[in-house]
Amino acid sequence: MRVTRNASVIAVVVAAACFGTLAILTTLVYQYDVQPLPLLTWRFAIAALLLFGYLALRRPASILVPIGDLGRYSALALMGYGAASICFFFALKFADASVVAVLLYTYPAMVVLAEAALYKRPLTSMRMLAVALTFAGCVLVLDPFEAESAVQPIGVVLGLGAAVGYSVFNMLSHRWLPGRSRIVLMAYTFGIASLGIGAITLLTGGSLSTAGWTSEVWLLLGAIVLFPTFLAVVLYLRGIQRLGPSQASILSTFEPIFTILMASLVLGERFSPIQWAGALLVGAGVIAAEREARPIDEMAVV
């Protein structure tokens, strides 16, 4: 039992490291003049094929879902995960990968506030502490004491927009689809998000053609699909089975730390001591928020 639990801890930490590569790899792709929307479309399309293939090998019957669920999957994919991803990918055009990664992790505090406002969930002292720590951490990450900050306001807005989208996805997926498999949810989310973002790309005059993509772009896209998308999702959801969602979420706070460290090594970004303090406060806010999270996930994992 102990070995299994340790393996689950490792799985979640590795998943966090995989998730943490997303901002790095995406920033590298942008160096080849690739636009966010077509990149997202192909990322989700390929990831959906991989997840549906994974399900077809393990539990083929799970792929067929009730017609009534498709509308909920679509809403969550487009208004939640898809919207969050669009904001995240565009934010990387205007702010460092490290900053965007930390801003995304304001979502647990946003869930706390949203549940208090919409569902009258009491704001206990622990939840209020989570919100306060997260807010203070964000202020420090943006480093208001730095006269020549490289973070543009639009980057901050988009980074927080990604957190809002992920909060919507996280909160409503539990309420709309209790007892459903999360990995099935993610397969449909990726597939529907691909179709939706692809449609937005064409309607805004963009192109989904990959004719001009170099081998380096395809290599980076392959890494985006494999590590922060497919492997990260599978490992994280497998880890939840033994650890439960709250403990897994706390361990996943390593994700922005991994991003900051990798951004320093790969992109040459540097976090000041004040920004490191902010990142740690945001992480503490996540832990505080998860201390009183629902003890049992309402959605099946596999």
N, C-alpha and C positions, 0 to 999 in steps of 0.2 A: 504493500500500500504506500509506504514511504517513498519507494523508488518511483512509483507511478506519479505521486504528487510532485516529486522533484522534477520528473520529466515534463510535467505540465507547466511548472514554473519556468523551466528552460524554454519550452515551446512559446510561452507568452512573451518572454524577454526577447527571444529571437524574432518573433512576430513584430515586436516594437522596433527592433533594429531594422527589419525589412520595411516597415511603414516609414521609418525615419529616412530612408533613402529617396522617397518620392520627390521631396523638394529639391534635393541635390541633382537627381537624374533629369528632372524637368528643366532645371536651370541650365544644365549642360545641353539639352536638346535645343533650347532657345538660341544657343550660339550658332545653330545651323539655319536660322531664319524660319523655323517651324512655328506655326501659329497655334494658340492654345486649343481652339475648338476642334480642328481636325485631329490634333494629337489626342485629345480626350475621346473623340469618337472611335478612333482605332484602338485606343487602349481598352475601352470598355467592350468593344466588339470581340476582340481576341480573348480578353479575360472571361467574357460570358461563355464563349465556346469551350474554354478550358474547364470552367466550373460545371457546365452542363455535361461535358465529357466525363469529369470526375464523378458526378452523380449517376451518370449512365452506367458506370462500372460498379459503383457501390450499391446504389439503391435506385434503379431505373424507375420504379413506380412513383418515387417522390417528385419526379419532374412534372407529372400531370397534377395540376392544382385546380381547385374549384374555380369556376368562371367568376364567381363573386369576388374572389381574392385578386383577380387580375387588375381590377380597378384600383384596389388599395396598393398593390405593388407598383402600379404606374404612378400614382400620386406620390408615394414615398420616393420612387426613383427620380422623378422630375422635380418635385418641390423640395425634396430633402437632399438625398445623396448627390444627385446630378447638379442641383443648384450650388451645393457646397463645393463640389469639385470645380465647377466653372469659376467661382469666386477664388478658390485656392490657386488655380492655375494662372488666372489673370493677376492675382496679387503678387505672384513671383516676378511679374514684369516691373513692379514698382517698389518692391521691398526685398531685403535679403531673405534667403531661405530660412535662416535661423529665426528671424523675427516672425515670419509667416507661420512657421511651425509652432511657435509658442502661442501666437494669437489663436490658432485653431483650438488649442487646449483650454480656451475659456468656455468651451461648450458645457462642461458639467455645471458650472455656475449659472449659465444661461438656462439649463434645464431646471435647476433649483428655483429660479425666479419665475420661469414659465409655469411650472407646476403649482407654485404658490398663487399666481395670478389667475390661472385658468381652472385649476382643480382644487383650489383652497387647501393645498397641502401646507401644514403649519411651517412657518419659518423658525425653526429651532435655533438655538445659539450656535450649534455646529454648522448648520446651513448658512447662517448669516456670516460666520467666520469664513466659510468657503468663498462666499461672494466677495468679502472684504479682502481676503488674501489674493484672490484672482485679480481684482481691480487694481490693487497696489502693485502686483507683479507686472501687469500690463503697462502701467505707467513707467515703471523702471526699465522694462524691456525696450520701450520706445525712447528711453534715455533723454528726458527733457533737459538735462543739464549739458548735453552736447550741443554746441553752437551750430555745427555743420552736420546735422543728422542726415543719413542717406535714405531714411524712410520717408517716402512721399505720403501725404494724407490719403490719397486714393488707395495706396497699398494697405494702410491700416484699415480703411473701410472694407476693402475686399477681404482681408484676412479675418476680420470680425464677421463679415458676411458668410464666410465659409463655416465659422463656428455656429452661426445661426442656422444654416442649412443642416448641419450635422445634428444640431440639437433637435430640430424638427423630426429628422429621420429617427434619431435615437428614442425620442419620447413617443412618437406616434406608432412606431413599429410594435412597441409593446402593447399599446392600447388597441390598435386596429387588428393585429394578427397574433393574439395570444395562442400559445401552443404550437405555432408553426415553426418549421425548421429554419434556422437562421441562414444556413448555407444555401438552401433553396431560395430564400429571400434575396441573398446577395447575387445569385445567378440571374434571377429575374431583374434585379436592380441594375446590374451591369448591362444586360441585354436591352432593357427599355431605355436606360440612360443613353446608350449608344445611338439608338434610333432617334431619341428626342434631340440630343446635341447635334447629331448629323443633320436633322431637319433645320435646326437653328442656323447651322453653318451655311446651308444652301440658301435659306431665306434671307440671310444677311449678305449674300453675294460672295460668300467664301467658296472654297473648293475642297472636296474630299480626295482629290487625286494625290497619289503618292509618287507620281512620275518623277518629281524632282528630288525625292528623298535619297540621300546617300546611304552607303552601307553603314556609316557611323550612326546615322539617325535610326535606322532599323535595329542596330545593335542596342542603342539606348532605349528604344521603344520596347524591345524584347525584355530588357532588364526591368523597365517600369511594369510591364505586365507580369513578369515572373516574380519579382521580389516584393514590391510594396502593394501588389494587387492580389495575385493568386496565392502565393505562399503565405503572405501575411494573414490573409483571411482564413485560410485553412488551419494554419498553426494556432492562431488566436482562438478560433472557435473550438478547436480540439482541447486547448488549454482550459477553456471555460468549463468543460465537462467535469473536471476534478476540482478546480479552484472556486468556481462560482463567478458570476459576473462582477461583483464588487472587488474581490481580490485581483481578478484579472485586469480590471480597469486601473487599479492602483499600480500594478506592475507595468502597465502600458504607458505610465507617465515617463518611463525611460525614453519614449519615442523622441520628444523634442531635445532631450539631452544628446541622444545619438545624432540627431540632425545637426545640432550646434557643433559637435565634435567633428563630424564628417565635413560640414561646410568649411570649417577651419582648415582641414587637411586638403580638401579637394578644390574648394572655391576661393580659399584665401580670406574668408570672412573672419572678422575678429569681434568677439563679444567682450565688452568692457566689464570690469568687476560689477558695476551697477546693473548691467544687463543680466549677468549671471545671477545676481541676487534676485532680480525680477523673475527669471525663469524658475528659480527654486521656489519662489513664493507662489507662482502659478501651479507648480507641481504639488505644493502643500495644499493649495485650494482644491485641487482634484481629489487628493486623499481625504480631505475634510468632507467634501461632497459625497464621496463614495462610502464614508463611514456609516451613513444613514440611508444608503440606497437600498432598494428592495432586496432582501436576502436571497430570494430565489428568482431566477430569470423566468419571465412568463412565456418565453419563446424557446422552443426546443433548439438544440444546437446543430444536430446532424440530420 
